[in-house]
Amino acid sequence: MADISQAGATLTADVPVSGAGRTAAHASAEKARQPRGRKWVGYIAFVPFLLVIVGYELLPLAQLVLDSLVGKESGALGLENFIKVFTTPLYQQSIINSVWISLVSALVGIVVSFLAARFAYESSERVRNAFTMVLNMMSNFSGVPLAFAFMILMGNSGVLTILGERWGIPFLADFDLYTGEGLLVLYIYFQIPLATLLLLPAFSGIRKSWREAAIILQASPLDYWFRIVIPNLMPSILGTLSVLFSNALAAYATAFAVVMNNYALLPLQITSKFKGDVQIDAATGGALAVVLIILMVVCTLINNYFTKRASKGREII
Amino acid sequence: MSSKTKAVKAAAPGKKTPLAAKIFLGIVGLYLLVPFLTTLVYSLFVEWTDVLPSGFTLRNYAELFTNSTFWFSIGRTLILCLVSVAITIVLLLLAMYVVVAVNRRLGRFMQFVCMIPYALQGVILSIGIISLYTGTGTILSNRMFMLFGAYTILVLPYIYQGIRNALNAIDANMLIQAAEMLGCGRFRAYVQVVLPNIVSGILVSSLLAESIVFGDFVLANNIAGTNYQNIQVFLQANMARSSGLSSAIVVVIFLVVAAVTAVVLKLQHTSQKQ
């Protein structure tokens, strides 16, 4: 995931591709035989890709935007659906809950993973490799399997719930997985491996000599961390934060497996409008989807901005 | 990079992991492992209503492996994985030919459209496709068409990234020009010279894409639902019914994905060494 989002560089600049080795006569003869036709033929290979992209990516997106703009009652083009979404308590609550859970889980995730990445960076190679292995393996543990594992652990008759009752630990005994707080615990769980894997490479940019220089200049450890390391890592931290935020925002499987559609959360509400026991309501669903799309696009733009800044910083050093 | 790590090592021979680091990483690692380990233990015992589970058994696995619905859902999942990843690879290889050999300016467009699914993820993608095609009465409203289309788009960013990196690494343009000088057609040069050189590069990203399709619940549930149950939908359907059986499914899913991840890490490691 990380390498994808950090794909900043585009293909190398346009270089005119011509058969440099051919003799002029040969080239002109070929030109006469195949006037432009050959160039046009070359584009045929692009057609299947284009068809699939248009049919399954661009048109579906356009369809959602269209759904959102055609008023549910009036049938006219306008912002009617958006006004409805922003004034109906259920949808307001969905947006608020989604943003809240995503933000809190991203913040907790980034703090824990910052410390984890820091300690992993300071560890011996053996410890670091073992830890990275655990991160890689557990970053796959998400969605429905993760939800199920947490139900066994902290559900109504979960192992930890029973232990909590036995040993009188109210936090565990009374913990309710099937609420916003329960979802938050799940979300934090899947944020930590992802965030640590994204942050670990950034630490390799911290030079050992900086610490020595800081000590010589009589900086306290606190100064060193808050005035040197953290500001230096800030682009990576903020970029990772936006990845975590959008990751939680779009998460569906985990939440659905735990609370089904019985919780006001953006992805759950959107899906239930298009697929569900009740009638399909593309207008409201479309408007909610566009709200989610806008949030996701903003996150991506923020991440791109910080990724570029982070790589720029590296080049200067 | 390597010289730097060597220098650090030389400065502090036999560098020990600080105690604080050991404790913190131990706690985080344990925290990450506990949900899976609990599920694993749960799947191997008859009941766990006390502090410790009781009655070791392989009953859940025996039940799972003799369940034909399970094997069908595994089969469907594998078909989805293999077919959609194969389609995406073919589409991208053809399109990349145009970018490499005909018109480089399309590269920017390719990158843009290939990164959109990464930003949008499953919910939006599946809902858009459902909204567009359901009830149109054409062949496109067939759930299977929608499902394969959706998966093809879902894995696009990962495979695109792999192919692009591989093409950049071998300087495909140069190879094609060289082949052309020797009298080979461009497309033939692309197929016979460039493609054999990027196979290993595509392999890693394809495996990654396979594990993403294998772990997908959103697209399968939203588009096909119970009509074409993949392993994740099968798990979700069984969760309320039998927790013993479900825990065995979770363990199987995790082990499969972990095996694929291990192969990916191994391949990445060897390619880095080279």
Interface residues (C-beta under 8 A of the other chain):
Chain A: D3 I4 S5 A7 T10 L11 T12 D14 V15 V17 G19 A20 G21 R22 K39 G42 Y43 A45 F46 P48 F49 L50 V52 I53 G55 Y56 E57 L58 L59 P60 L61 Q63 L64 D67 V112 L115 A116 F119 A120 E122 S123 S124 V127 F131 M133 V134 L135 N136 M137 M138 N140 F141 S142 G143 V144 P145 L146 F148 A149 F150 M151 I152 L153 S157 V159 I162 L163 R166 Y189 I192 P193 T196 S204 K208 S246 A250 Y252 A253 F256 A257 P267 I270 T271 F274 K275 A282 G285 G286 A289 L292 I293 M296 V297 C299 T300
Chain B: M1 V8 A11 K15 K16 T17 P18 A20 A21 K22 F24 L25 V28 G29 Y31 L32 L33 V34 P35 F36 T38 T39 Y42 W48 T49 D50 V51 I87 V90 L91 L92 L94 A95 Y97 V98 V99 A101 V102 N103 R104 R105 L106 G107 R108 Q111 V113 M115 I116 P117 Y118 A119 L120 Q121 G122 V123 I124 L125 S126 I127 G128 I129 I130 S131 L132 L140 G149 A150 T152 I153 L156 P157 Y158 Q161 R164 N168 N173 I176 Q177 E180 M181 R186 F187 S211 G215 D216 F217 V218 N221 N222 G225 Q232 L235 Q236 M239 S243 S246 S247 I249 V250 I253 F254 V257 A258 T261 L265
